[in-house]
Amino acid sequence: MQTVFLLLPQQTSGADSNHGFGDAEDGSKKKKSKNIAKDMKNRLGFLRRRNDSGSGGNAAKLDKVGKTVKPSYEEALKWGESLEKLLIHKYGLAAFRAFLRTEFSEENLEFWLACEDYKKAKSQSKMISKAKKIFGEYIAIQSCKEVNLDSYTRDHTKENMQKVSRSCFDLAQKRIYGLMEKDSYPRFLRSDLYLDLINQKKNSPPS
């Protein structure tokens, strides 16, 4: 009499296989969730930085300056006399910069300030280094912060770069100062930012 042996499939191997597949699937889900969370964090960080660079950020910076050097009513009134009197006051400079940011023309003031700093260079090597940086950022065609200069002034400044001196950017700086004086400065004096400073003192009750 012959004995028949039935070969049944081993369930354990199938279970182990399914178990392994399940672990892989769970791992994939966890990784996917982690990536989504990371992506959300990056997006929120971008929005936070964007908001900080907007008007809210400007107001915060202005408030920070104002805590220590906020002008008197008389000082704020003097800002209306000339752009020069506005720029020599630390709070006035900060206020004007904040205003220019709202008009997306901050590069004009930054260039003017960079030129002022350039003139203070104590060595020829330092002067050459700063001159190259200023030209590359503000004067060169399609530079990241290119200021609005006529072709003659731009070419003249480019020629000056052949022999760097303290007066290298004098003409370009004068042109940009004139542009701010005739364009941005009058609008600043009509802005809510400036008028609020004036009216706040004017409307305050007598002590």
C-alpha positions in Angstrom: 0.0 0.0 0.0 1.4 3.3 -1.1 1.3 6.3 1.2 0.4 9.6 -0.6 2.0 12.8 0.8 0.2 16.1 0.1 2.5 19.1 -0.2 0.7 22.0 1.2 2.0 25.7 0.7 3.8 27.1 3.7 1.7 29.9 5.2 4.5 31.2 7.2 6.5 32.3 4.2 3.5 34.0 2.7 2.8 35.8 6.0 6.4 36.8 6.3 6.3 38.2 2.7 3.1 40.1 3.4 4.5 41.4 6.7 7.6 42.6 4.9 5.5 44.3 2.3 3.4 45.9 5.0 6.5 47.3 6.7 7.8 48.7 3.5 4.4 50.3 2.8 4.3 51.8 6.3 7.8 53.1 5.9 6.8 54.7 2.6 3.8 56.4 4.2 5.9 57.7 7.0 8.5 59.0 4.6 5.8 60.6 2.5 4.3 62.3 5.6 7.7 63.5 6.7 8.4 65.0 3.3 5.0 66.8 3.3 5.6 68.2 6.7 9.1 69.4 5.6 7.6 71.0 2.5 5.0 72.8 4.6 7.6 74.0 7.0 9.7 75.4 4.1 6.7 77.2 2.6 5.7 78.7 5.9 9.3 79.8 6.4 9.3 81.5 3.0 6.0 83.3 3.7 7.4 84.5 7.0 10.5 85.9 5.4 8.4 87.5 2.7 6.2 89.2 5.3 9.2 90.3 7.2 10.6 92.0 4.1 7.3 93.8 3.5 5.8 96.8 5.0 5.5 95.1 8.4 9.2 94.5 8.5 9.9 98.1 7.5 7.6 99.4 10.3 9.3 97.1 12.8 12.7 98.4 11.8 11.5 102.0 12.0 10.0 101.4 15.4 13.3 99.9 16.6 15.2 103.0 15.5 12.5 105.3 16.9 12.9 103.9 20.5 16.3 105.6 20.8 16.5 108.5 18.4 12.8 109.5 17.6 12.9 113.1 16.4 11.3 116.0 18.1 8.5 117.9 16.3 11.0 120.6 15.4 13.5 118.1 14.0 10.9 116.4 11.9 9.8 119.8 10.5 13.4 120.5 9.4 13.3 117.4 7.3 10.9 119.3 5.1 13.6 122.0 4.4 16.0 119.8 2.5 16.9 116.2 1.6 20.3 116.8 3.2 18.7 117.6 6.6 16.6 114.5 6.3 19.6 112.2 5.6 21.9 113.5 8.4 19.3 112.5 11.0 19.4 108.8 11.9 15.7 108.4 12.3 15.1 110.5 9.2 17.4 108.3 7.2 15.6 105.2 8.5 12.2 106.7 7.7 13.2 107.7 4.2 14.6 104.2 3.6 11.4 102.6 4.7 9.4 104.9 2.4 11.7 104.0 -0.6 11.1 100.3 0.0 7.4 100.8 -0.5 8.3 102.3 -3.9 10.8 99.7 -4.7 13.5 102.3 -5.2 15.7 101.7 -2.2 18.7 101.1 -4.4 19.1 104.8 -5.0 19.6 105.5 -1.3 21.8 102.4 -0.9 24.0 103.6 -3.8 24.3 107.1 -2.3 25.2 105.7 1.1 27.7 103.2 -0.4 29.4 106.2 -2.1 29.6 108.1 1.2 31.2 105.0 2.8 33.6 104.6 -0.1 35.1 108.0 0.4 36.1 107.0 3.9 38.3 104.1 2.7 41.7 104.4 4.4 43.8 102.5 1.9 44.1 102.3 -1.9 43.5 98.5 -1.8 40.4 98.9 0.2 39.2 101.7 -2.1 39.7 99.5 -5.2 37.9 96.6 -3.6 34.9 98.9 -2.7 34.9 100.6 -6.1 34.6 97.2 -7.9 31.8 96.2 -5.6 29.8 99.4 -6.1 30.3 99.4 -9.8 29.2 95.8 -10.0 26.1 96.2 -7.9 24.8 99.6 -9.0 26.5 100.9 -12.2 27.0 97.9 -14.5 24.3 97.3 -17.0 21.7 94.8 -15.7 23.4 94.7 -12.3 21.3 93.4 -9.4 20.6 97.0 -8.0 21.2 99.0 -11.1 20.5 102.7 -10.6 19.0 105.0 -13.2 21.9 106.8 -14.9 22.3 108.5 -18.2 24.7 106.9 -20.7 27.3 109.7 -20.3 27.4 109.4 -16.5 27.7 105.6 -16.7 30.5 105.7 -19.3 32.3 108.4 -17.3 32.2 106.3 -14.2 33.4 103.3 -16.1 36.4 105.3 -17.3 37.1 106.3 -13.7 37.4 102.7 -12.8 40.6 102.5 -14.9 42.3 104.7 -12.2 40.4 104.5 -9.0 40.3 107.6 -6.9 38.2 109.0 -4.1 36.2 111.0 -6.6 35.4 108.0 -8.8 31.6 108.1 -8.2 31.1 111.8 -7.6 29.2 112.5 -10.8 27.0 109.3 -10.5 26.3 110.1 -6.8 25.4 113.7 -7.7 22.9 112.4 -10.4 21.2 110.0 -8.0 21.0 112.5 -5.2 19.3 114.9 -7.7 16.9 112.2 -8.7 15.9 111.5 -5.1 15.7 115.2 -4.4 13.3 115.9 -7.3 11.3 112.7 -7.2 11.3 110.5 -4.1 11.9 113.2 -1.5 8.8 115.3 -2.3 6.6 112.2 -2.3 8.1 111.3 1.1 7.0 114.6 2.5 3.5 113.9 1.3 3.5 110.3 2.6 1.5 109.1 5.6 4.8 108.0 7.2 6.0 111.6 7.4 2.7 113.3 8.0 1.9 111.1 10.9 5.1 112.2 12.7 4.1 115.9 12.1 0.4 115.5 13.0 1.1 113.3 16.1 2.9 116.2 17.8 0.5 118.9 16.4 -2.6 117.0 17.6 -1.2 116.0 21.0 -2.9 117.8 24.0 -0.8 120.5 25.7 1.1 119.3 28.8 
